[in-house]
Amino acid sequence: MDFTLYAVGDSLEEAKAKLIDQIDEYLYDAIEGDDKDYAPALLLRKAPWQDWAVFYIIDFLQRCRSLSEWLGEAFSPNIPHGPYRHA
């Protein structure tokens, strides 16, 4: 189901909690609340393709950022500074 709901938080956990609250409230309003006369339209609607495009662009950029951070750590060994001395 696509509800086109957004949540923003200072952390991933906060954003998830806010989104869960929004979904619960949306479903309650559509099924039992003031909007129950419009339940089929509210529960079966699809998010606009523009929203999906933005989602996938952000997801792609996040994955690229994570990959570049991982590659940066993997290929940057600690190299001692100063001249090398033979024992």
Rosetta constraint file for C-alpha pairs under 8 A:
AtomPair CA 1 CA 43 HARMONIC 7.14 0.50
AtomPair CA 1 CA 44 HARMONIC 6.78 0.50
AtomPair CA 1 CA 45 HARMONIC 7.58 0.50
AtomPair CA 1 CA 46 HARMONIC 7.10 0.50
AtomPair CA 2 CA 44 HARMONIC 7.68 0.50
AtomPair CA 2 CA 45 HARMONIC 6.50 0.50
AtomPair CA 2 CA 46 HARMONIC 5.02 0.50
AtomPair CA 2 CA 47 HARMONIC 5.29 0.50
AtomPair CA 3 CA 23 HARMONIC 7.99 0.50
AtomPair CA 3 CA 42 HARMONIC 7.79 0.50
AtomPair CA 3 CA 43 HARMONIC 7.53 0.50
AtomPair CA 3 CA 45 HARMONIC 7.07 0.50
AtomPair CA 3 CA 46 HARMONIC 6.98 0.50
AtomPair CA 3 CA 47 HARMONIC 6.50 0.50
AtomPair CA 4 CA 46 HARMONIC 7.87 0.50
AtomPair CA 4 CA 47 HARMONIC 5.44 0.50
AtomPair CA 4 CA 51 HARMONIC 7.80 0.50
AtomPair CA 5 CA 19 HARMONIC 7.33 0.50
AtomPair CA 5 CA 22 HARMONIC 7.26 0.50
AtomPair CA 5 CA 23 HARMONIC 7.62 0.50
AtomPair CA 6 CA 19 HARMONIC 6.69 0.50
AtomPair CA 7 CA 15 HARMONIC 5.41 0.50
AtomPair CA 7 CA 16 HARMONIC 7.38 0.50
AtomPair CA 7 CA 18 HARMONIC 5.86 0.50
AtomPair CA 7 CA 19 HARMONIC 5.22 0.50
AtomPair CA 8 CA 14 HARMONIC 7.70 0.50
AtomPair CA 8 CA 15 HARMONIC 4.98 0.50
AtomPair CA 8 CA 18 HARMONIC 7.53 0.50
AtomPair CA 9 CA 13 HARMONIC 7.82 0.50
AtomPair CA 9 CA 14 HARMONIC 5.07 0.50
AtomPair CA 9 CA 15 HARMONIC 4.34 0.50
AtomPair CA 9 CA 18 HARMONIC 7.68 0.50
AtomPair CA 10 CA 14 HARMONIC 6.46 0.50
AtomPair CA 10 CA 15 HARMONIC 7.25 0.50
AtomPair CA 11 CA 15 HARMONIC 6.30 0.50
AtomPair CA 12 CA 16 HARMONIC 6.10 0.50
AtomPair CA 13 CA 17 HARMONIC 6.14 0.50
AtomPair CA 14 CA 18 HARMONIC 6.20 0.50
AtomPair CA 15 CA 19 HARMONIC 6.10 0.50
AtomPair CA 16 CA 20 HARMONIC 6.12 0.50
AtomPair CA 17 CA 21 HARMONIC 6.28 0.50
AtomPair CA 18 CA 22 HARMONIC 6.22 0.50
AtomPair CA 19 CA 23 HARMONIC 6.16 0.50
AtomPair CA 20 CA 24 HARMONIC 6.17 0.50
AtomPair CA 21 CA 25 HARMONIC 6.18 0.50
AtomPair CA 22 CA 26 HARMONIC 5.98 0.50
AtomPair CA 23 CA 27 HARMONIC 6.07 0.50
AtomPair CA 24 CA 28 HARMONIC 6.10 0.50
AtomPair CA 25 CA 29 HARMONIC 6.09 0.50
AtomPair CA 26 CA 30 HARMONIC 6.13 0.50
AtomPair CA 27 CA 31 HARMONIC 5.92 0.50
AtomPair CA 27 CA 43 HARMONIC 7.93 0.50
AtomPair CA 28 CA 32 HARMONIC 5.40 0.50
AtomPair CA 28 CA 33 HARMONIC 5.89 0.50
AtomPair CA 29 CA 33 HARMONIC 3.95 0.50
AtomPair CA 29 CA 34 HARMONIC 5.94 0.50
AtomPair CA 29 CA 35 HARMONIC 5.54 0.50
AtomPair CA 29 CA 36 HARMONIC 6.59 0.50
AtomPair CA 30 CA 34 HARMONIC 7.36 0.50
AtomPair CA 30 CA 35 HARMONIC 5.00 0.50
AtomPair CA 30 CA 36 HARMONIC 4.71 0.50
AtomPair CA 30 CA 37 HARMONIC 7.85 0.50
AtomPair CA 30 CA 38 HARMONIC 6.88 0.50
AtomPair CA 30 CA 39 HARMONIC 4.89 0.50
AtomPair CA 30 CA 42 HARMONIC 6.55 0.50
AtomPair CA 30 CA 43 HARMONIC 7.27 0.50
AtomPair CA 31 CA 35 HARMONIC 7.31 0.50
AtomPair CA 31 CA 36 HARMONIC 4.96 0.50
AtomPair CA 31 CA 39 HARMONIC 6.02 0.50
AtomPair CA 32 CA 36 HARMONIC 5.67 0.50
AtomPair CA 35 CA 39 HARMONIC 6.59 0.50
AtomPair CA 38 CA 42 HARMONIC 6.16 0.50
AtomPair CA 39 CA 43 HARMONIC 5.80 0.50
AtomPair CA 40 CA 44 HARMONIC 5.90 0.50
AtomPair CA 41 CA 45 HARMONIC 5.87 0.50
AtomPair CA 47 CA 51 HARMONIC 6.55 0.50
AtomPair CA 47 CA 52 HARMONIC 7.16 0.50
AtomPair CA 48 CA 52 HARMONIC 6.81 0.50
AtomPair CA 49 CA 53 HARMONIC 6.11 0.50
AtomPair CA 50 CA 54 HARMONIC 6.24 0.50
AtomPair CA 51 CA 55 HARMONIC 6.16 0.50
AtomPair CA 52 CA 56 HARMONIC 6.19 0.50
AtomPair CA 53 CA 57 HARMONIC 6.13 0.50
AtomPair CA 54 CA 58 HARMONIC 6.14 0.50
AtomPair CA 55 CA 59 HARMONIC 6.09 0.50
AtomPair CA 56 CA 60 HARMONIC 5.97 0.50
AtomPair CA 57 CA 61 HARMONIC 6.21 0.50
AtomPair CA 58 CA 62 HARMONIC 6.12 0.50
AtomPair CA 59 CA 63 HARMONIC 6.21 0.50
AtomPair CA 60 CA 64 HARMONIC 6.21 0.50
AtomPair CA 61 CA 65 HARMONIC 6.13 0.50
AtomPair CA 62 CA 66 HARMONIC 6.17 0.50
AtomPair CA 63 CA 67 HARMONIC 6.08 0.50
AtomPair CA 64 CA 68 HARMONIC 6.07 0.50
AtomPair CA 65 CA 69 HARMONIC 6.18 0.50
AtomPair CA 66 CA 70 HARMONIC 6.16 0.50
AtomPair CA 67 CA 71 HARMONIC 6.04 0.50
AtomPair CA 68 CA 72 HARMONIC 5.94 0.50
AtomPair CA 69 CA 73 HARMONIC 6.32 0.50
AtomPair CA 70 CA 74 HARMONIC 6.11 0.50
AtomPair CA 71 CA 75 HARMONIC 6.03 0.50
AtomPair CA 72 CA 76 HARMONIC 6.05 0.50
AtomPair CA 73 CA 77 HARMONIC 7.64 0.50
